[in-house]
Amino acid sequence: MLRAADRLKGMGIGSLFLALFGGLWMVAALNTLSWVWLVACDFVPASLLAVRAISMIVSSHELAALEPEPSPSEQQRARRMGRRFGLVVAVEFGLIALAANLLAARGQAAWTLAAIAFIVGVHFIPLARIYRFRLYYWTGAVELALCALISALMRQRIQMADPLFGLAMGVSLWVTVVFVLAQGGRLFAIARAEAAAPKS
């Protein structure tokens, strides 16, 4: 098990990336609307979530100062998790590039965003295993279910479905961030109280 400070830092970094990528998906959802909608429904929420995620990262440094130095085994475990995370992300982007090229070559480029959404949904499954974070299982499952539903309903006019995929993915990522930030807040409060408590 990682130290509370390391877990909090990981949750903050993860929340930051999910908030920003959720914003990118919302651009696809709102691409036919005016810039006012983009600011109100995309930039503002993404920025607020990102600021809160950065605050959590800062809190993790505060918590780390109250905890003992990580042991060699903890450092090794953290490096191993980092390598596994890097591998998952590399495979994810590789699959996205492969899917985009194959769909373009077959004249099915309209399915590109759908394919990306499916790949992003799938990538949460190994992340949940790496970080032992059950919430990511739910995120992946919800995204895959929504993508399957949208694909089934819009398969005859998939070129019009990009805003739906953008909305489904953007909202699901932002909801995940809200839950992660809430869990991180509780983790910080408990860990700080335990670190500050007098040792018997």
Backbone as a ProteinNet text record, in pm:
[ID]
protein_1_A
[PRIMARY]
MLRAADRLKGMGIGSLFLALFGGLWMVAALNTLSWVWLVACDFVPASLLAVRAISMIVSSHELAALEPEPSPSEQQRARRMGRRFGLVVAVEFGLIALAANLLAARGQAAWTLAAIAFIVGVHFIPLARIYRFRLYYWTGAVELALCALISALMRQRIQMADPLFGLAMGVSLWVTVVFVLAQGGRLFAIARAEAAAPKS
[TERTIARY]
84.1	0	88	56.6	133.2	100.8	192.6	167.4	49.7	-15.9	-131.9	-93.4	25.9	69.3	85	139.6	158.2	24.6	-66.8	-199.8	-271.2	-259.1	-323.8	-264.9	-133.6	-69.9	-117.4	-124.2	-172.1	-315.4	-399	-538.4	-547.9	-461.4	-462	-417.8	-309.1	-260.1	-362.6	-420.8	-523.3	-642.7	-685.2	-798.9	-769.2	-645.6	-607.5	-617.9	-562.9	-568	-711	-789.5	-927.5	-1010.4	-985	-1057.7	-1027.4	-899.2	-860.2	-909.5	-896.4	-944	-1096.3	-1162.6	-1307.3	-1344.6	-1263.5	-1286.4	-1270.9	-1172.3	-1153.4	-1272.8	-1323.5	-1441.6	-1562.3	-1573.8	-1686.5	-1677.4	-1556.9	-1543.1	-1614.6	-1596.7	-1666.5	-1817.3	-1860.2	-2003.7	-2066.1	-1988.2	-2043	-1993.4	-1940	-1871.2	-1962	-2092.6	-2182.9	-2241.5	-2205.1	-2260	-2161.6	-2207.9	-2125.7	-2018	-1923	-1814	-1863.9	-1979.4	-2035.6	-2068.1	-2124.7	-2154	-2026	-1925	-1797.7	-1735.2	-1741.7	-1685	-1764.7	-1898	-1982.5	-1989	-1995	-2017.2	-1891.5	-1780.9	-1657.4	-1541.9	-1504.5	-1385.2	-1399.6	-1514.5	-1532.4	-1530.6	-1612.4	-1607.7	-1473.1	-1411.8	-1281.1	-1177.4	-1182.3	-1086.1	-1105.9	-1230.9	-1258	-1210.2	-1236.2	-1192	-1039	-976.7	-830.5	-766.5	-823.9	-770.4	-781.6	-894	-911	-813.8	-788.4	-692.5	-552.2	-514.7	-382.6	-372.7	-481.6	-482.9	-459.2	-513.1	-491.4	-345.4	-283.4	-141.2	-58.1	-91.6	-22.7	-43.5	-165.6	-194.6	-114.4	-89.4	-11	131.3	187.5	321.1	319.3	211.9	196.1	187.8	112.9	98.2	229	303.5	430.4	528	521.6	611.3	579.7	457.5	417.2	441	467.8	485.3	633.2	665.1	804.3	846.9	976.2	1029.1	985.4	956.2	916.1	1029.8	992.9	1091.9	1135.7	1248.4	1290.9	1184.9	1112.6	1008.4	893.6	859	753.8	796.9	921.9	972.4	971.7	1010.4	1011.3	870	775.3	636.2	582.3	615.7	569.2	627.3	756.3	817.3	752.5	723.7	661.2	522.4	446.6	315.1	326.6	427.3	448.9	480.3	562.9	595.3	472.4	392.8	271.9	172.1	161.1	74.6	123.4	254.7	311.1	283.9	291.7	265	119.6	27.2	-114.9	-142	-85.5	-107.3	-46.7	72.2	136.8	51.9	0.2	-86.1	-213.6	-269	-391.2	-370.2	-264.8	-241.1	-204.2	-134.5	-104	-229.5	-323	-448.7	-532	-530.1	-604.4	-548.5	-415.7	-353.8	-385.2	-376.4	-405.1	-549.8	-642.5	-784.3	-814.8	-758.6	-784	-734.8	-616.1	-560.4	-638.2	-676.9	-751.7	-889	-955.6	-1087.7	-1078.1	-975.4	-956.7	-929.4	-847.1	-812.7	-933.8	-1027.3	-1146.9	-1264.7	-1240.2	-1346.6	-1451.2	-1411.9	-1503.5	-1458.3	-1402.1	-1347.1	-1451.8	-1578.7	-1684.1	-1692.2	-1635.8	-1638.6	-1517.9	-1431.4	-1307.2	-1332.3	-1419.5	-1442.9	-1506.1	-1592.2	-1651.6	-1543.5	-1449.9	-1341.8	-1254.7	-1224.1	-1142.5	-1214.6	-1344.9	-1422.1	-1419.2	-1435.6	-1429.1	-1291.9	-1186.3	-1050.9	-1026.3	-1070.9	-1055.1	-1131.7	-1252.6	-1329.7	-1259.4	-1203.6	-1134.4	-1010.9	-941.2	-813.4	-830.5	-953.5	-975.5	-969.8	-993.8	-994.9	-856.5	-750.6	-618.8	-573.8	-615.2	-579.2	-640.4	-763.4	-827	-749	-693	-614.4	-480.5	-417.5	-286.4	-296.9	-395.9	-407.5	-504.6	-563.9	-660.3	-767.8	-820.2	-916	-1044.9	-1143.2	-1263.6	-1344	-1335.4	-1412.2	-1382.5	-1257.6	-1222	-1292.6	-1324	-1404	-1540.3	-1600.6	-1730.2	-1721.1	-1616.1	-1598.8	-1588.6	-1501.7	-1485.2	-1613.4	-1683.6	-1806.5	-1914.1	-1929.7	-2030.8	-1997.3	-1871.2	-1832.7	-1854.6	-1818.4	-1837.5	-1986.2	-2066.5	-2210.8	-2271.6	-2232.6	-2285	-2240.2	-2113.6	-2063.8	-2134.6	-2159.7	-2231.8	-2374	-2438.6	-2575.4	-2580.7	-2490.7	-2488.1	-2458.6	-2363.3	-2327.3	-2445.2	-2518.8	-2633.1	-2744.3	-2770.9	-2879.6	-2846.2	-2716.5	-2676.4	-2595.7	-2598.8	-2511	-2540.5	-2662.9	-2696.4	-2660.5	-2629.6	-2591.7	-2483.2	-2381.7	-2277.1	-2203.8	-2205.1	-2137	-2199.8	-2321.9	-2389.6	-2376.6	-2306.2	-2303	-2186.8	-2094	-1976.8	-2013.7	-2111.6	-2147.8	-2198	-2265.8	-2315.9	-2199.8	-2103.2	-1984.9	-1908.6	-1896.2	-1826.5	-1894.8	-2027.8	-2102.9	-2090.4	-2106.7	-2099.6	-1963.3	-1857.6	-1723.2	-1686.7	-1720	-1685.2	-1752.2	-1882.1	-1954.7	-1905.6	-1883	-1837.9	-1700.8	-1612.1	-1480.1	-1492.5	-1575.1	-1590.6	-1656.8	-1755.7	-1818.6	-1715.8	-1631.1	-1523.7	-1432.7	-1397.6	-1311.4	-1376.9	-1506.5	-1576.5	-1566.3	-1585.3	-1575.9	-1433	-1335.5	-1195.5	-1156.6	-1197.3	-1165.1	-1230.5	-1352.6	-1420.1	-1346.9	-1307.3	-1232.7	-1097.5	-1033.8	-904.8	-915.6	-1022.6	-1043.6	-1057.4	-1132.1	-1147.4	-1014.7	-940.6	-810.6	-716.3	-713.4	-624.7	-661.7	-791.3	-836	-799.6	-822.9	-793.6	-643.6	-566.4	-421.9	-355.8	-401.3	-343.4	-374.5	-496.3	-533.2	-449.5	-427.6	-347.5	-201.7	-149.8	-10	10.2	-92.6	-80.5	-109.2	-172	-209	-82.1	-78.5	40.3	60.6	184.2	217.7	231.6	169.3	176.3	305.9
-119.4	0	124.8	220.1	343.2	432.2	521.7	620.5	708.7	764.7	850.2	967.9	1025.8	1140	1101.4	982.2	937.2	908.4	848	822.5	953.4	1049.5	1178.6	1249.5	1243.2	1305.3	1239.2	1105.7	1035.5	1070.4	1083.5	1121	1262.7	1352.1	1488.6	1497.1	1425.9	1427	1363.7	1250.5	1186.5	1277.6	1346.6	1438.1	1552.1	1601.4	1711.2	1669.3	1553.2	1506.1	1476.5	1413	1381.7	1507.4	1609.7	1735.7	1799.8	1799.9	1861.3	1780.6	1647.9	1565.8	1568.5	1579.6	1597.2	1725.2	1830	1954.3	1938.2	1858.6	1833.9	1759.3	1661.6	1590	1683.3	1776.6	1868.7	1964.8	1990.3	2070.2	1999.7	1866.4	1789.8	1795.1	1796.7	1799.9	1934.2	2042.2	2176.8	2245.6	2169.7	2232	2312.6	2292.3	2369.9	2490.3	2508.1	2618	2734.1	2846.3	2967.1	2957.2	3050.8	3052.1	3074.8	3140.5	3163.2	3029.6	2937.3	2804.4	2729.4	2744.4	2677.7	2726.1	2857	2911.5	2865.2	2877.7	2847.8	2699.1	2615.4	2471.6	2387.6	2449.5	2373	2435.1	2556.3	2617.1	2637.2	2689.9	2719.2	2592.3	2489.6	2369.4	2299	2291.3	2225.7	2299.8	2432.6	2512.7	2494.6	2494.8	2478.3	2342.5	2238.8	2105.4	2096.1	2158.3	2155	2227.4	2341.7	2416.6	2334.1	2268.3	2184	2066.5	2009.7	1899.7	1946.4	2065.2	2120.3	2143.9	2190.3	2209.6	2078.2	1968.9	1838.8	1796	1825.8	1794	1870.8	1998.5	2079.6	2019.8	1976.6	1915.7	1788.5	1715.2	1591.7	1622.7	1735.4	1773.9	1812.1	1879.8	1913.6	1787	1688	1562.6	1484.2	1489.1	1416.6	1466.1	1596.6	1652.5	1600	1548	1495.6	1345.4	1281.1	1136.3	1099.4	978.2	933.2	914.6	915.4	894.9	758.7	750.5	620.4	520	396.5	289.7	251.9	181.4	137.2	54.3	-29.5	-110.8	-24	80.2	171.6	249.4	291.4	361.7	271.2	145.4	50.8	24.6	12	-10.9	107.6	228.6	348	353.4	318.8	319	213.8	97.5	-9.2	32.5	96.7	145.1	251.9	337.4	439.6	379.6	274.4	209.2	143.2	79.1	13.4	115.8	228.5	335.6	386.2	408.1	453.9	356.7	226	124.7	129.9	143.7	151	271.4	385.6	506.9	492.9	432.6	412.8	322.4	213.3	122.7	194.4	274.8	349.8	439.6	520.7	611.6	535.7	422.8	340.9	286.5	238.3	186.2	295.7	414.6	526.7	559.9	567.1	596.2	486.3	360.2	247.8	250.3	272.5	274.6	388	506	620.4	592.9	533.9	504.9	394.9	290.9	182.8	229.8	309	359.3	452.6	536.8	626.5	547	442.7	361.7	287.3	254	180.6	272.3	403.6	497.6	509.4	477	482	584.6	695	795.3	854.2	846.8	900.7	826.8	704.6	625.5	653.5	746.5	768.5	808.5	906.1	951.4	840.1	761.7	649.1	549.7	520.7	427.9	480.6	610.8	671.3	660.7	686.8	679.9	538.5	437.7	299.1	268.6	310.6	283.1	351.9	475.8	547	474.9	429.9	356.4	229.3	156.4	31.5	57.7	168.1	189.9	210.9	241	255.7	121.4	12.5	-118.5	-155.5	-152.1	-179.8	-74.6	51.4	153.1	121.1	70.7	33.3	-76.8	-168.7	-277.5	-225.6	-138.8	-87.4	-11	77	163.6	110.1	-7	-65.5	37	97.5	206.9	166.9	118.4	61.1	160.8	286.8	387.2	382.6	353	348.3	234.6	125.2	19.8	75.2	152.4	211.2	311.2	391.9	488.9	417.9	317.2	243	175.3	112.3	40.3	135.8	249.9	347.8	402.3	435.1	489.3	387	262.2	158.9	136.6	137.9	119	234.9	358	473.9	474.1	439.6	435.7	329.2	213.2	107.4	150.8	217.6	264	368.5	465.7	569.6	508.6	415.8	351.9	274.2	204.5	126.4	216.1	324.4	413.6	499.2	531.9	625.8	559.2	426.6	357.9	395.6	434.4	471.5	616.5	694.5	835.3	871.2	789	802.7	935.6	993.7	1121.7	1233.2	1211.7	1312.1	1283.5	1177.4	1133.4	1189	1261	1310.3	1391.8	1484	1558.7	1467.9	1358.7	1266.6	1193.9	1148.3	1084.6	1185	1307	1408.8	1435.8	1445.3	1471.4	1354.9	1233.6	1115.3	1103.4	1120.6	1105.1	1222.1	1342.9	1459.6	1457.6	1430.1	1428.1	1314.5	1195.9	1082	1108.7	1173.4	1205.9	1308.9	1409.3	1513.1	1457.2	1370.4	1308	1223.7	1154.1	1077	1168.2	1283.5	1378.9	1424.7	1453.3	1497.8	1392.3	1266.2	1159	1143	1151.8	1137.8	1250.9	1372.1	1485.7	1471.8	1421.8	1400.5	1295.3	1185.7	1082.3	1135.3	1213.3	1271.1	1364.7	1442.7	1532.4	1455.7	1345.1	1263.5	1198.5	1150.2	1088.7	1188.1	1310.9	1412.8	1444.5	1460.3	1494.3	1383.9	1259.4	1147.1	1132.1	1137.6	1117.9	1230.2	1353.1	1465.5	1453	1411.4	1393	1283.4	1174.4	1064.6	1106.2	1183.4	1226.4	1326.1	1407.3	1508.8	1455.1	1337.2	1280.3	1241.5	1264.6	1227.2	1077.5	1036.2	893.5	843.6	729.7	674.4	596.7
0	0	0	-87.8	-93.5	25.7	57.6	161.5	121.5	223.4	196.2	107.6	130.6	50	-96.1	-121.2	-258.9	-325.5	-250	-306.1	-337.3	-245.4	-267.2	-389.3	-404	-520.7	-649.9	-648.8	-768	-802	-699	-722.7	-778	-728	-778.9	-923.4	-956	-1093.9	-1187.5	-1144.3	-1226.2	-1248.3	-1142	-1154.1	-1250.1	-1245.6	-1334.2	-1480	-1512.1	-1650.7	-1694.8	-1606.9	-1643.7	-1661.9	-1579.4	-1595.2	-1729.8	-1768.5	-1895.5	-2015.2	-2007.6	-2118.9	-2127.5	-2011.2	-2015	-2089.4	-2068.3	-2140.7	-2291	-2331.9	-2475.1	-2535.3	-2461	-2510.4	-2519.9	-2425.3	-2429.7	-2547.8	-2596.9	-2719.6	-2834.6	-2842.3	-2945.9	-2925	-2798.8	-2770	-2806.6	-2793.2	-2810.3	-2936.9	-3031.3	-3143.7	-3236.2	-3227.4	-3313.3	-3240.6	-3113.6	-3036	-3031	-2981	-2978.6	-2871.2	-2875.7	-2779.7	-2638	-2623.2	-2489.9	-2423.6	-2500.4	-2448	-2416.1	-2500.8	-2475.2	-2344.5	-2322.2	-2199	-2077.7	-2086.1	-1971.2	-1939.1	-2042.5	-2022.1	-2036.6	-2075.6	-2094.2	-2016.9	-2053.3	-1993.6	-1843.2	-1800.9	-1657.9	-1573.2	-1604.3	-1521.5	-1525.1	-1644.5	-1653.6	-1570.5	-1573.4	-1497.4	-1347.3	-1301.7	-1159.7	-1109.1	-1186.9	-1148.5	-1149.8	-1249.8	-1258.5	-1141.2	-1102.6	-988.2	-860.7	-843	-723.5	-725.1	-843.3	-853.9	-818.5	-865.5	-832.2	-682.1	-621.2	-476.4	-403.7	-457.3	-396.1	-406.9	-518.2	-534.3	-432.1	-413.3	-312.4	-173.3	-144.4	-14.5	6.6	-102.4	-88.9	-43.3	-86.3	-41.3	106.9	147.6	289.3	373.4	323.2	396.5	399	289	282.9	387.7	421.7	522.3	661.6	681	810.9	823.4	711.3	710.7	709.9	753.8	744.9	599.2	577.5	442.3	389.2	259.8	203.9	212	238	243.7	102.9	88.2	-45.8	-117.3	-42.4	-105.9	-155.7	-80.4	-124.4	-247.8	-251.1	-368.3	-490.1	-470.1	-581.8	-632	-538.4	-576.1	-656	-613	-683.9	-824.6	-839.1	-973.3	-1062.6	-1004.6	-1082.6	-1130.8	-1044.3	-1084.2	-1192.2	-1180.3	-1282.3	-1417.5	-1418.5	-1545.2	-1606	-1523.3	-1573.7	-1627	-1559	-1607.2	-1743	-1755.2	-1881.7	-1994.4	-1964.5	-2066	-2111.4	-2015.2	-2050.1	-2139.6	-2104.8	-2183.7	-2322.8	-2330.3	-2461.1	-2549.5	-2491.9	-2568.7	-2611.6	-2521.1	-2553	-2674	-2672.6	-2784.2	-2911	-2895.1	-3011.6	-3076.3	-2994.1	-3047.2	-3112.3	-3053.7	-3113.3	-3251.4	-3262	-3391.7	-3492.5	-3447.4	-3536.7	-3583.2	-3490.2	-3526.5	-3623.2	-3598.7	-3687.1	-3827.8	-3838.2	-3971.2	-4042.8	-3971.2	-4033.9	-4080.4	-3997.6	-4036.1	-4155.8	-4157.9	-4271.9	-4398.9	-4387.5	-4504.5	-4559.6	-4471.9	-4513.9	-4547.2	-4545.6	-4577.1	-4467.4	-4343.6	-4229.9	-4126.7	-4173.1	-4081.7	-3988.3	-4025.6	-3940	-3806.5	-3801.6	-3679.1	-3589.1	-3628.1	-3553.5	-3408.4	-3385.5	-3248.1	-3164.2	-3226	-3154.3	-3112	-3203.2	-3171.6	-3058.9	-3063.6	-2957.6	-2824	-2824.1	-2700.7	-2642.3	-2727.2	-2680	-2619.7	-2685.6	-2637.3	-2503	-2491.4	-2363.9	-2253.4	-2283.5	-2183.6	-2139.3	-2234.1	-2201.8	-2116.6	-2140.4	-2072.2	-1921.5	-1877.4	-1733.3	-1660.2	-1729.8	-1664.9	-1610.9	-1693.6	-1635.8	-1535.3	-1553.2	-1454.5	-1318	-1318.9	-1192.5	-1122.5	-1200.3	-1141.6	-1089.4	-1165.2	-1123.8	-992.9	-983.7	-866.9	-761.5	-789.1	-695.3	-658.8	-763.5	-748.1	-819.3	-742.8	-801.8	-884.3	-850.2	-923.2	-1072.7	-1109.3	-1250.9	-1323.5	-1254	-1316.6	-1356.9	-1267.1	-1296.6	-1411.6	-1411.1	-1519.8	-1653.7	-1660.2	-1784.8	-1828.5	-1733.5	-1768.1	-1818.8	-1751.6	-1794.3	-1932.3	-1955.4	-2085.9	-2196.7	-2173.5	-2276	-2303	-2197	-2215.9	-2294.9	-2260.7	-2332.7	-2478.6	-2501.7	-2639.3	-2720.9	-2659.6	-2730.7	-2763.5	-2668.4	-2691.5	-2802.4	-2796.8	-2900.5	-3036.8	-3042.2	-3169.1	-3226.1	-3139.9	-3187.6	-3239.5	-3167.8	-3207.5	-3329.2	-3345.4	-3450.3	-3561.9	-3570.7	-3666.1	-3811.8	-3843.1	-3979.4	-4011.2	-3907.5	-3926.1	-3825.7	-3823.5	-3722.3	-3736	-3855.3	-3875.3	-3792.4	-3743.6	-3662.2	-3512.4	-3476.6	-3336.8	-3256.5	-3319.9	-3246.3	-3122.2	-3130.9	-3009	-2896.4	-2932.3	-2829.7	-2761.2	-2842.5	-2783.4	-2696.1	-2745.3	-2667.5	-2535.3	-2537.3	-2414.6	-2317.1	-2368.3	-2281.6	-2215.4	-2293.4	-2239.2	-2148.5	-2190	-2109.9	-1973	-1971.4	-1844.4	-1755.6	-1815	-1733.8	-1672.3	-1746.9	-1690.9	-1579.8	-1599.3	-1496.1	-1370.6	-1386.8	-1270.1	-1194.9	-1269	-1205.2	-1124.5	-1181.7	-1111.8	-981.4	-985.4	-864.4	-754.8	-790	-691.7	-640.7	-731.3	-689.7	-594.9	-627.6	-541.3	-404.1	-401.3	-272.8	-190	-253.9	-182.4	-136.6	-222.1	-185.6	-67	-62.6	50.6	181.2	176.9	297.8	336.6	237.6	265.4	330.8	280.8	336.3	480.9	506.6	642.4	741.2	702.3	792	813	702.9	713.7	792.6	773	847.3	996.1	1028.8	1169.1	1234	1159.3	1214	1232.2	1136.5	1146.5	1259.6	1285.6	1389.8	1528.5	1536	1665.5	1742.7	1874	1952.9	1953.1	1937.4	1934.5	2078.5	2106.4	2241.7	2262.5
[MASK]
++++++++++++++++++++++++++++++++++++++++++++++++++++++++++++++++++++++++++++++++++++++++++++++++++++++++++++++++++++++++++++++++++++++++++++++++++++++++++++++++++++++++++++++++++++++++++++++++++++++++

